[in-house]
């Protein structure tokens, strides 16, 4: 009888641990960053760069508002790192200016006033 109750205690602990691990793994947050993106090339460039960024689950740039919505795992990245990636890709990211070198390497249509 004692062995059976120990089994159920262990089973309960295992189930609770697995559930907690699963919830942590699925944890995500969302931010929207204002960018200086101009066109579809900008959209493709930013979304592709963010897709290869550790902790970013998905991103979507709305060209009408120039806001890029990013879903990310806060255990693996931060809003500051996401803004830094956007800046290093050549675009403004909220109050962070685009990296000058990266900006110069953008096609003409992707630069401010390019359209």
N, C-alpha and C positions, 0 to 999 in steps of 0.2 A: 504494500500500500504506500509506504514511504517512497519507494522508487518511482511509482506512478505519479505522485504529486511533484517529485523533483523533475520528472520529465515534463510535466505541464508548465512548471515554472520556467524551465529552460526554453521550452517552446515559445512561451509568452515573451521572454526576453529577446529571443532570436527574431520573432515577428516584429516587435517594437523597434529593434535595431535596424532591421531591413526597411521598415517604413520610414524611419528617420533618415537613413541613407538615401532612399529614393526621393524624399522631399528635398534634401540638400542638393541632390544632383539636378533636380528640376528647377531650382531656384533661379529666378531671372528678374531683371528690372528693365525699364524702358526709359530712354531719354530722347529728346528731339534737340538737335543742334542746328542752328542757323548757319548756312554756308554761303559761299559766293559762287556756287555752281550755276552754269548757264545753259547747258544743253544735254542731249542724250549721251554724248561722249563723257561728260562730267558724271552723269548718273552711273554709267557703266564703270567708269574708273573708280569712283568712290565706293560703290557697292562691292566691287570685286576686291578692292584693297581691304575693306572691312571684313569681307567673308574669310580672308586669310589671317585675321587678327584673333589671337588667343582670347577666348571668352566671349566673343561676339557670336550670337546665335543667328541673327538676321538683321538686315538693314533695308530701308526703302527711302529713296530721295524723291520728294515731291517737288518737281521743277517749278510749279506755280508759286509755292511759298519759299522755295529754296531750303526747306527744312528736311533734314535727314533723321528719320526715326530709327533708333538702334535698340535692339533687344539684346541684352548681355547678361552674363553671369557675374555678379558683383564679387564673387570669390576669386575670379580670374582676371578681371580688368576693372577700370574705373572710368567715370565720365571724363576725367582729366586726360587719361591715356587715349581715350577715343578722340577727344578734341585734338590731341597732339598728332595722332595718325592722320586725321583730316588735314591739319595744317601741313604736315610733311608730304602730303599728296599734292599740295599746291593750292589749297582752298582755305578761306577764312573759316574759322570754327567758333561761333559766338564771338567773344571779344579777343580771341587769339588770331593774330594775322597769319596769313598764309606764309609758309616758308619761302623766302625770296628765290632761292635756287630752284625749288620745285615749281614755283609759279612761272618762272621764266621758261621752263621746259614744257609747259602746257601748250597745246595747239591754240592758235589765235582765237578760235571760236569759244574756247573755254576760259579766256581771260575776261576780267570785268569790262563790260561794254563791248564784248566780242560779238554780241548779237544786236 
